[in-house]
Amino acid sequence: MKQLKRLGTGIGWRPEIAEAVEHMPGIDWVEAVAENVCPGHLPESLLRLRERGVTVVPHGVSLGLGGADRPDASKLVALAERAEALGSPLVTEHIAFVRAGGPLTASPLLEAGHLLPVPRTRDALDVLCENIRIAQDALPVPLAVENIAALISWPGEEMTEGQFLYDLVDRTGVRLLIDVANLHTNHVNRGEDPAKALDELPVEAIAYVHVAGGFERDGVWHDSHAHPVPRPVLDILADLASRLSPPGVLLERDENFPEPGELERELGAIRETLEKAGAGVTVPQGATSAGRSASDAPSPEAGRVTDVPASDVTNPPPGETGARQRLALAQAALLSALVAGTPVPEGFDRVRLGVQARALAAKRADVVAKVAAELPEILGAGYRPAFLAYAQGHPMTGGYRRDALDFAEQLLLTGRPEDAETRSRLRDWWLERSGPAPLSRRPTARLARATRRVLLRR
C-alpha cells in the first residue's frame, strides 16, 4: 500500500473557531466538513491556512457508504470538487448508513440525520466493499473511511469490528481513519475491547486518527464532540501509538467551543501522549498487524468485489443485488423504528433503541435550530418541545432545511403558536422561504400552493 503524506497534528476547522485555529501554534493541518465548503467560495480562513502550507482535508458526512444503495453520483462529484479545490492529499468519509428505504424496499426514503452503524455481516461487507470501490473510482485522491461510534448493536453479527475492517481493507485497499474516541464509545456502549480491535486492525492502512470528547449518562457514552477529551480516549491513542507512528492525529470539536487556550492544552495533551507512547514506532518490515506476514498485507487491488467499471451499474457482481436488498430491508426496518415509531425489529435492545431515537430527535432539533436560527428566536422557549413533538410523527425525508420548513408549516396548519403575534411572525418566515419558484419545481407543488392559500387566509 502506497504511503500517504504525513500530516502531523491538526484540528477540525469550524467557522466558529476559524480565527482561533489560524493563530494556534503547531497546527500542521485541518479537516473541514465537506458539505459545509463551497468549492467556488472557499472561506477566507481556509485560503489563508493553505497559503501558509497548512493541509486541508475534506471530511464527508452524508455519502452513506454503508447504506444499501450505491453512492449518489452527484455527492461523489461534489466530494471530488472539494478535494481538488482544497488541493487535498485525500478525502475521508464514514463506515455508516445515513438513510434507508426507497426503491430497494418500495418504501418511503427516510433520513437519519446521523451516522448509524452497519451490521458486521458478510452481506453488509459485500455491499460496503462495492460502494467503496465505486467511490474510489470517482475520486481524484485516495479515500479513507472512519469507524463510527454507536449506541446500538445489530443482532446476529458475524465479525468483530477489527475483523470487519481488516477484510474491508484487504478487499478494497481503502485507507482507514481510526477514531479512538469511537473505540471508547463502543467499549462503553457495546462492551467491545479497544485493545482487541487494535490487535485485529490492519494498522498499516491508517491514514490518520481522530481524537474527541463526549460524556456518559446512565451508563451510555454519548460521542458529543462538545466536551474535553477524557483520559480513557488518550489511553487508547497511546495504545495505538505504541504500535505505529500515526501519519496524522486530529482533535475534533463540533460545538460548545471553549476558549482557544483550552483547545491548545488538549492538543498539547495529544502530543504528549504520542511522545510518551513512543510514536516513532513503525510496523516492522515483513510484518503487519495481528501477526500476518507482509505477503498477506492488503494491497489497493487485492480482493476487489468486481473488476467491472463503476459505471457498469447494470451488471452487478453475482449475488450483490440480493445482498443489497437484504441489507436495505434490515436498515429500513431499523431506521423506521428509530424515527417513525414503527415496531422494533427482532433482536434489538428496545431500551437502547429508545435512547438512540431520543438522541436522533434531539440532534434534529439542534441542527434545525442552527440552519434556521430564526425559528428558536421566533418561538422562544417553546421551540424545542414543539419540535420534539413534531419529530415523533414526522420523519425527516429531505434534509435539515426542508425539515425546518415542514416543521413551521405543520405548526401553522394546526393553528400554532397560540399567540397571534408569534404565529404571524412564523407565517411570514415560512412564506418568505417557500415561495412559488422553489415550490414549482417540487413534485408536491400543487399541495404546497394549496397550503400557502390556507396560511395566507389566516
C-alpha positions in Angstrom: 0.0 0.0 0.0 1.5 3.4 -1.1 2.4 5.6 1.9 0.3 8.7 2.2 1.7 12.1 3.2 2.5 12.5 6.9 0.0 15.1 8.2 1.2 15.8 11.7 -1.0 17.3 14.4 -4.2 19.0 13.4 -7.6 20.3 14.5 -11.1 20.2 13.0 -11.7 23.6 11.3 -15.1 25.0 12.1 -16.4 28.5 11.2 -16.9 29.3 14.9 -13.2 28.8 15.7 -11.7 29.7 12.4 -9.8 32.8 13.7 -8.5 30.9 16.7 -7.3 28.0 14.5 -5.4 30.4 12.3 -3.5 31.7 15.4 -2.8 28.3 17.1 0.8 27.3 17.2 1.9 24.0 15.8 -1.1 23.3 13.6 0.1 21.2 10.6 -3.3 20.5 9.0 -7.0 20.9 9.4 -10.1 19.0 8.5 -13.2 20.7 7.2 -16.7 19.2 6.9 -17.0 18.7 3.1 -20.7 19.5 2.9 -20.1 22.9 4.6 -17.5 24.0 2.0 -18.4 25.5 -1.4 -15.5 25.0 -4.0 -16.2 28.3 -5.7 -16.4 30.3 -2.5 -13.8 28.8 -0.1 -13.8 30.5 3.3 -11.1 33.2 3.6 -9.7 31.4 6.7 -9.1 28.2 4.8 -7.5 30.1 1.9 -5.1 31.8 4.4 -4.2 28.5 6.0 -3.5 26.9 2.6 -1.3 29.8 1.7 0.8 29.1 4.8 1.2 25.5 3.7 -1.4 24.0 6.1 -3.0 20.9 4.6 -6.8 20.9 4.4 -8.7 17.6 4.2 -12.4 17.4 3.3 -14.4 15.1 5.6 -17.7 13.9 4.2 -20.7 13.1 6.4 -23.6 12.4 4.0 -22.4 9.8 1.5 -23.7 6.8 3.4 -21.2 4.3 2.1 -22.6 1.7 4.4 -26.1 2.0 3.1 -27.7 -0.4 0.7 -27.9 1.9 -2.3 -24.9 2.7 -4.5 -23.2 6.0 -3.7 -25.0 9.0 -5.2 -23.1 10.2 -8.2 -23.7 13.9 -7.5 -22.4 13.5 -4.0 -19.2 11.9 -5.3 -18.8 14.7 -7.8 -19.2 17.2 -5.1 -16.7 15.5 -2.8 -14.2 15.3 -5.7 -14.6 19.0 -6.4 -13.8 19.9 -2.8 -10.7 17.7 -2.8 -9.5 19.5 -6.0 -10.4 23.0 -4.8 -8.6 22.5 -1.5 -5.6 20.7 -3.0 -6.1 17.8 -0.6 -4.0 14.7 -0.5 -7.0 12.5 0.4 -10.7 12.7 1.4 -12.5 10.9 4.2 -16.0 9.5 4.9 -17.6 7.1 7.3 -18.5 3.4 7.5 -22.1 4.2 8.2 -25.6 4.5 6.7 -27.5 7.7 6.9 -30.7 7.0 5.0 -32.8 3.9 4.2 -35.9 3.0 2.3 -36.6 3.9 -1.3 -36.8 1.7 -4.4 -35.0 -1.3 -3.0 -37.6 -1.6 -0.3 -40.6 0.0 -2.1 -41.0 2.2 1.0 -40.6 6.0 1.7 -37.0 7.2 1.8 -36.0 8.2 5.4 -33.1 10.3 6.5 -31.4 9.6 9.8 -29.6 12.9 10.1 -26.9 10.9 11.8 -24.2 8.2 11.2 -25.7 4.8 12.1 -23.7 1.6 12.3 -23.8 -1.1 9.6 -24.2 -4.7 10.7 -20.9 -6.6 10.7 -22.2 -9.3 8.4 -21.0 -10.7 5.1 -23.9 -9.1 3.2 -23.1 -5.7 4.7 -19.4 -6.2 3.9 -20.1 -7.1 0.3 -22.2 -4.0 -0.2 -19.7 -1.7 1.6 -16.8 -3.0 -0.5 -18.7 -2.4 -3.7 -19.7 1.1 -2.6 -16.2 2.0 -1.6 -14.8 0.7 -5.0 -17.3 2.9 -6.8 -16.3 5.9 -4.6 -12.6 5.2 -5.1 -13.0 5.2 -8.9 -14.8 8.5 -8.8 -12.4 10.4 -6.5 -9.2 12.1 -7.7 -7.3 11.3 -4.5 -7.2 8.3 -2.0 -10.2 7.7 0.2 -10.1 6.9 3.9 -13.1 5.7 5.8 -13.8 6.1 9.5 -15.1 3.7 12.2 -18.1 5.2 13.9 -19.5 5.4 17.4 -22.7 3.5 18.2 -25.3 3.4 20.8 -26.8 0.1 19.5 -25.7 -3.3 18.4 -27.1 -5.3 15.5 -28.2 -8.9 16.3 -26.5 -11.8 14.5 -23.3 -10.1 13.7 -20.7 -12.4 12.1 -17.4 -10.4 12.8 -15.8 -8.1 15.3 -15.0 -4.6 14.3 -11.4 -5.4 13.8 -12.1 -8.4 11.6 -14.7 -6.3 9.6 -12.2 -3.5 9.0 -9.4 -5.9 8.1 -11.4 -7.6 5.5 -12.6 -4.3 4.1 -9.1 -3.1 3.6 -8.0 -6.5 2.2 -10.7 -6.4 -0.4 -10.6 -2.8 -1.5 -7.2 -1.3 -0.5 -9.1 1.6 1.2 -7.3 3.5 3.9 -8.7 3.9 7.4 -9.4 6.9 9.6 -9.4 5.4 13.1 -11.3 7.4 15.7 -10.0 6.4 19.1 -12.9 8.2 20.8 -15.3 6.0 18.8 -13.4 2.9 20.1 -14.0 4.2 23.6 -17.7 4.8 22.9 -18.1 1.2 21.6 -16.3 -0.1 24.6 -18.8 1.6 27.0 -21.9 1.0 24.9 -21.3 -2.3 23.3 -18.7 -3.9 25.6 -16.0 -4.1 22.9 -12.4 -4.2 23.9 -10.4 -1.3 22.2 -7.1 -3.2 22.5 -8.6 -6.3 20.8 -9.9 -4.0 18.0 -6.4 -2.6 17.6 -4.9 -6.1 17.6 -7.1 -7.0 14.6 -6.8 -3.8 12.6 -4.5 -3.5 9.6 -2.6 -0.6 11.2 -0.5 -0.1 8.1 -3.7 1.1 6.4 -4.3 4.0 8.9 -4.3 7.4 7.1 -4.8 9.4 10.3 -6.5 9.3 13.7 -9.4 11.3 15.3 -9.5 12.2 19.0 -12.6 13.7 20.6 -14.6 14.1 23.8 -18.0 13.0 25.0 -20.0 12.3 28.2 -21.6 9.4 30.0 -25.2 9.4 31.1 -27.0 6.4 32.7 -24.3 4.0 31.5 -24.4 5.3 27.9 -21.5 7.1 26.3 -22.5 10.0 24.0 -19.9 10.9 21.4 -20.8 14.6 21.6 -17.7 16.3 20.2 -18.6 19.0 22.6 -16.7 18.1 25.7 -13.0 17.7 26.7 -11.1 14.6 25.6 -11.2 12.2 28.6 -8.2 10.1 29.8 -9.6 6.8 28.5 -9.6 8.1 25.0 -6.0 9.3 25.4 -5.1 5.9 26.7 -6.4 4.2 23.6 -4.4 6.7 21.5 -1.3 5.7 23.5 -2.0 2.0 22.7 -2.4 2.8 19.0 0.8 4.9 19.0 2.8 2.1 20.7 2.0 0.0 17.6 2.9 2.5 14.9 3.5 6.2 14.3 0.2 7.6 13.2 0.6 9.6 10.0 -1.7 12.3 11.4 -3.7 12.9 14.6 -6.6 15.4 14.7 -8.6 17.0 17.6 -12.4 17.2 16.8 -14.7 19.7 18.4 -18.1 20.5 16.8 -19.9 22.7 19.3 -19.7 24.1 22.8 -16.4 25.6 21.8 -14.1 26.6 24.7 -11.5 29.3 24.8 -8.6 28.8 22.3 -6.3 28.2 25.3 -8.2 25.1 26.3 -8.1 23.7 22.8 -4.4 24.3 22.7 -4.0 22.4 26.0 -5.9 19.5 24.6 -3.6 19.5 21.5 -0.7 19.6 23.9 -2.0 16.5 25.8 -2.4 14.7 22.5 1.2 15.5 21.5 2.5 14.4 25.0 0.5 11.1 24.7 2.1 10.4 21.4 5.6 11.1 22.6 5.3 9.1 25.8 3.9 6.1 23.8 6.9 6.0 21.6 5.2 7.3 18.5 8.3 6.7 16.4 7.3 3.0 16.4 6.6 1.6 12.9 5.3 -1.7 11.7 8.4 -3.9 11.3 9.4 -4.8 7.7 7.9 -8.1 6.7 5.1 -8.0 9.3 1.7 -6.4 9.6 -0.9 -6.3 12.3 -2.3 -9.4 14.0 0.8 -11.4 13.2 0.1 -11.5 9.4 3.0 -11.7 7.1 3.8 -8.9 4.6 2.7 -11.2 1.8 -0.8 -11.2 3.3 -1.0 -7.4 3.7 -3.7 -5.6 1.9 -3.0 -4.0 -1.5 -5.1 -1.4 -3.4 -6.3 -4.1 -5.8 -6.5 -7.1 -3.6 -9.7 -9.0 -3.5 -11.9 -6.4 -5.2 -15.5 -7.3 -5.3 -15.6 -6.9 -9.0 -13.4 -5.8 -11.9 -16.3 -4.1 -13.9 -16.1 -0.3 -14.2 -18.1 1.7 -11.6 -20.3 3.0 -14.4 -21.5 -0.5 -15.3 -24.2 -0.5 -12.7 -26.4 -2.7 -14.8 -24.1 -5.7 -14.3 -23.5 -6.1 -10.5 -21.4 -8.9 -9.1 -23.1 -12.3 -8.6 -25.3 -12.2 -5.5 -24.7 -8.5 -5.0 -28.3 -7.5 -5.7 -29.6 -10.0 -3.2 -27.2 -8.7 -0.6 -28.2 -5.1 -1.3 -31.9 -5.9 -0.9 -31.4 -7.9 2.3 -29.4 -5.0 3.8 -31.9 -2.5 2.5 -34.8 -4.2 4.3 -32.9 -4.5 7.5 -31.7 -0.9 7.6 -35.1 0.4 6.6 -36.8 -1.5 9.4 -34.2 -0.2 12.0 -34.4 3.4 10.8 -38.2 3.4 10.7 -38.3 2.2 14.3 -35.9 5.0 15.3 -37.6 7.9 13.5 -41.1 6.8 12.6 -42.2 4.8 15.7 -42.7 1.5 13.9 -42.1 -1.8 15.8 -38.6 -2.5 17.0 -37.0 -5.2 14.7 -36.5 -8.6 16.4 -33.2 -9.0 18.3 -32.6 -5.3 19.1 -32.4 -3.9 22.6 -35.6 -1.9 23.0 -34.3 0.3 25.8 -31.1 1.1 23.8 -33.1 1.9 20.7 -35.2 4.3 22.7 -32.0 6.1 23.8 -30.9 6.2 20.2 -34.3 7.5 19.0 -34.3 10.3 21.6 -30.7 11.2 20.6 -31.7 11.4 16.9 -34.6 13.7 17.7 -32.5 15.9 19.9 -29.9 16.2 17.2 -32.5 17.1 14.7 -33.8 19.8 16.9 -30.3 21.2 17.5 -29.3 21.2 13.8 -32.6 22.7 12.6 -32.0 25.5 15.2 -28.7 26.1 13.5 -29.7 26.1 9.9 -32.9 28.0 10.6 -31.8 30.2 13.6 -34.9 32.4 13.3 -37.2 29.5 14.5 -35.9 29.4 18.1 -35.8 33.2 18.1 -39.5 33.4 17.0 -40.8 30.5 19.1 -38.6 31.2 22.2 -38.7 28.5 24.9 -41.5 26.7 23.1 -39.2 25.8 20.1 -37.6 22.7 21.5 -40.7 20.9 23.0 -42.7 21.8 19.8 -40.0 20.4 17.5 -39.6 17.2 19.5 -43.4 16.6 19.5 -43.4 17.2 15.7 -40.4 14.9 15.2 -42.3 11.9 16.8 -44.7 11.7 13.9 -42.8 13.3 11.0 -39.6 11.6 10.0 -37.0 13.6 8.1 -37.1 12.9 4.4 -35.3 15.8 2.7 -32.5 17.3 4.8 -32.5 19.8 7.6 -33.6 22.9 5.7 -36.6 21.1 4.3 -37.2 19.8 7.8 -37.3 23.4 9.2 -39.9 24.4 6.6 -42.0 21.3 7.2 -41.9 21.9 10.9 -43.1 25.5 10.6 -45.8 24.5 8.1 -47.1 21.9 10.4 -47.3 24.3 13.3 -49.2 26.8 11.2 -51.6 24.3 9.8 -52.6 23.2 13.3 -53.1 26.8 14.4 -50.0 27.2 16.5 -48.4 29.0 18.1 -51.4 30.2 20.1 -50.1 33.7 20.4 -51.3 35.6 17.3 -48.2 37.8 17.0 -45.8 34.9 17.2 -47.9 32.9 14.7 -47.9 35.9 12.3 -44.1 36.1 12.5 -43.8 32.4 11.9 -46.1 32.6 9.0 -44.1 35.4 7.4 -40.9 33.4 7.9 -42.4 30.4 6.2 -43.9 32.3 3.3 -40.7 34.1 2.6 -38.7 30.8 2.4 -41.3 28.7 0.5 -42.0 31.0 -2.4 -43.6 29.9 -5.7 -40.3 29.5 -7.6 -38.7 26.8 -5.5 -42.1 25.1 -4.9 -42.9 24.9 -8.6 -40.0 22.6 -9.1 -41.2 20.2 -6.4 -43.4 17.2 -7.1 -45.7 18.4 -4.3 -46.1 21.9 -5.8 -49.9 21.7 -6.0 -50.2 20.7 -2.4 -47.7 23.3 -1.3 -49.6 26.0 -3.2 -52.8 24.9 -1.5 -51.1 25.1 1.9 -49.9 28.6 1.1 -53.5 29.7 0.2 -54.7 28.3 3.6 -52.0 30.1 5.5 -52.4 33.3 3.7 -56.1 33.4 4.7 -55.1 33.1 8.4 
